[in-house]
Amino acid sequence: MACTGQTALRNDVHEDPRNHAVEWFETAAELAVPVVVKDKTVAVINVDGMESNIFDESDVKTLETLADQLSVALENINLLFQ
């Protein structure tokens, strides 16, 4: 996801071949949203759910809005220190 710069919503990680289980951490769903500054992913907001199908489009919109605001804040901080 960080490589593509696109939001990734996986409501059942067990069906995703990219999933790598962590022995001490159980998750069933994942929502990951990139924070992009000047066309470069600088961070990822990642939320895990303990139940499958827990995330919906409102969750996606909320995290994407948060990521956009964080991106603007990071750009403003960068401009301040230039």
Legacy VTK file of the C-alpha trace (Angstrom):
# vtk DataFile Version 3.0
C-alpha trace
ASCII
DATASET POLYDATA
POINTS 82 float
0.000 0.000 0.000
2.755 2.448 0.845
4.361 1.674 -2.519
1.186 2.408 -4.473
0.016 5.398 -2.442
-3.516 3.981 -2.465
-5.878 3.217 0.402
-6.078 -0.482 1.239
-9.228 -1.901 2.805
-9.057 -5.576 3.677
-12.146 -6.617 5.605
-10.954 -10.223 5.859
-7.185 -10.449 5.997
-7.341 -14.256 6.083
-8.515 -14.239 2.445
-5.650 -11.983 1.322
-2.494 -13.780 0.163
-0.414 -10.725 1.156
-1.358 -11.255 4.816
1.472 -12.265 7.123
0.186 -13.386 10.493
2.020 -12.182 13.562
2.175 -14.825 16.249
1.331 -12.559 19.186
-1.188 -10.292 17.399
-4.524 -11.383 15.975
-6.302 -9.200 13.424
-9.213 -9.932 11.116
-9.561 -6.670 9.167
-7.236 -3.843 8.203
-7.609 -0.326 6.844
-4.437 1.452 5.723
-4.333 4.986 4.333
-1.195 6.724 3.020
-0.139 10.194 4.101
1.211 11.772 0.911
3.328 14.923 0.771
4.391 16.203 -2.659
3.560 12.897 -4.382
5.579 10.886 -1.850
4.135 8.588 0.813
5.687 9.758 4.075
3.544 7.768 6.514
0.696 5.283 6.711
-2.273 5.392 9.063
-3.083 1.754 9.773
-6.082 0.527 11.771
-6.630 -3.147 12.558
-9.954 -4.709 13.503
-10.478 -7.789 15.605
-13.592 -8.741 13.607
-14.016 -9.318 9.871
-16.045 -6.803 7.843
-15.810 -4.165 10.544
-14.808 -1.255 8.267
-17.059 0.541 5.782
-16.814 3.479 3.386
-17.389 6.012 6.176
-14.279 4.684 7.927
-12.328 4.992 4.679
-13.507 8.590 4.178
-12.699 9.511 7.784
-9.143 8.163 7.638
-8.525 9.647 4.190
-9.662 13.057 5.495
-7.348 12.689 8.486
-4.468 11.705 6.187
-5.150 14.729 3.942
-5.138 17.084 6.935
-1.940 15.545 8.255
-0.361 15.958 4.831
-1.214 19.669 4.758
0.123 20.116 8.295
3.400 18.423 7.340
3.734 20.619 4.248
3.113 23.740 6.356
5.735 22.668 8.888
8.193 22.091 6.063
7.506 25.567 4.646
7.961 27.106 8.100
11.451 25.667 8.439
12.633 26.565 4.938
LINES 1 83
82 0 1 2 3 4 5 6 7 8 9 10 11 12 13 14 15 16 17 18 19 20 21 22 23 24 25 26 27 28 29 30 31 32 33 34 35 36 37 38 39 40 41 42 43 44 45 46 47 48 49 50 51 52 53 54 55 56 57 58 59 60 61 62 63 64 65 66 67 68 69 70 71 72 73 74 75 76 77 78 79 80 81
